[in-house]
Amino acid sequence: MRQDKLLHLVFGFIAIACAMVALVIYGAFGLGACLAYTTTVVGVGYEVQQMVRKEGQPDAWDAIATAAPGWAAWAILAAL
């Protein structure tokens, strides 16, 4: 199997694992926590991908900016 296809397979399994965690978080803590978790995973994951592939400029503040809307949504939902 070519390395590219193998990486896609690995990332597919990572996506499944993240989705399963999101479902558990949703069941235990509700939609807001699930949104905060999901945006955090996407933000951190993208920055790690940039670092590994040596593309773009990995930056913790970019990960925070990606995660922030999910955390804000959680705060809004908790206030309702």
C-alpha positions as CSV (number, residue, x, y, z in Angstrom):
1,M,0.0,0.0,0.0
2,R,1.4,3.4,-0.9
3,Q,2.3,5.7,2.0
4,D,-0.3,8.2,1.0
5,K,-3.1,5.7,1.2
6,L,-1.8,4.3,4.4
7,L,-1.8,7.8,5.9
8,H,-5.4,8.3,4.8
9,L,-6.4,5.0,6.4
10,V,-4.7,6.0,9.7
11,F,-6.4,9.4,9.6
12,G,-9.7,7.7,9.0
13,F,-9.2,5.6,12.2
14,I,-8.2,8.8,14.1
15,A,-11.4,10.4,12.8
16,I,-13.5,7.5,14.0
17,A,-11.9,7.6,17.4
18,C,-12.5,11.3,17.7
19,A,-16.1,10.9,16.7
20,M,-16.7,8.2,19.2
21,V,-15.2,10.4,22.0
22,A,-17.5,13.2,20.7
23,L,-20.5,11.0,21.1
24,V,-19.5,10.0,24.6
25,I,-19.0,13.7,25.5
26,Y,-22.3,14.6,24.0
27,G,-24.1,11.9,26.0
28,A,-22.4,12.8,29.2
29,F,-22.1,16.6,29.0
30,G,-24.4,17.8,26.2
31,L,-24.0,19.6,22.9
32,G,-21.9,22.5,24.2
33,A,-19.1,20.3,25.5
34,C,-19.3,18.2,22.3
35,L,-18.8,21.4,20.2
36,A,-15.9,22.6,22.3
37,Y,-14.2,19.2,22.1
38,T,-14.7,19.0,18.3
39,T,-13.4,22.5,17.5
40,T,-10.4,21.9,19.8
41,V,-9.6,18.6,18.1
42,V,-9.9,20.2,14.6
43,G,-7.8,23.2,15.7
44,V,-5.0,21.2,17.3
45,G,-5.1,18.5,14.6
46,Y,-4.7,21.0,11.8
47,E,-1.7,22.7,13.5
48,V,-0.1,19.3,14.1
49,Q,-0.7,18.4,10.5
50,Q,1.0,21.6,9.4
51,M,4.0,20.8,11.7
52,V,4.3,17.2,10.5
53,R,4.1,18.1,6.8
54,K,6.2,21.2,7.3
55,E,3.5,23.3,5.6
56,G,2.3,26.7,6.6
57,Q,3.2,28.1,10.0
58,P,2.0,26.0,12.9
59,D,0.8,28.3,15.7
60,A,-0.9,27.7,19.0
61,W,-2.9,30.9,18.6
62,D,-4.4,29.5,15.3
63,A,-5.5,26.4,17.2
64,I,-7.0,28.6,19.9
65,A,-8.8,30.7,17.3
66,T,-10.3,27.5,15.7
67,A,-11.4,26.1,19.0
68,A,-12.8,29.4,20.4
69,P,-16.2,29.2,18.6
70,G,-17.0,25.8,20.1
71,W,-16.1,27.0,23.6
72,A,-18.2,30.2,23.1
73,A,-21.1,28.0,21.9
74,W,-20.7,25.9,25.1
75,A,-20.8,29.0,27.3
76,I,-23.9,30.3,25.5
77,L,-25.7,27.0,25.7
78,A,-24.8,26.7,29.4
79,A,-26.3,30.2,30.0
80,L,-29.6,29.3,28.5
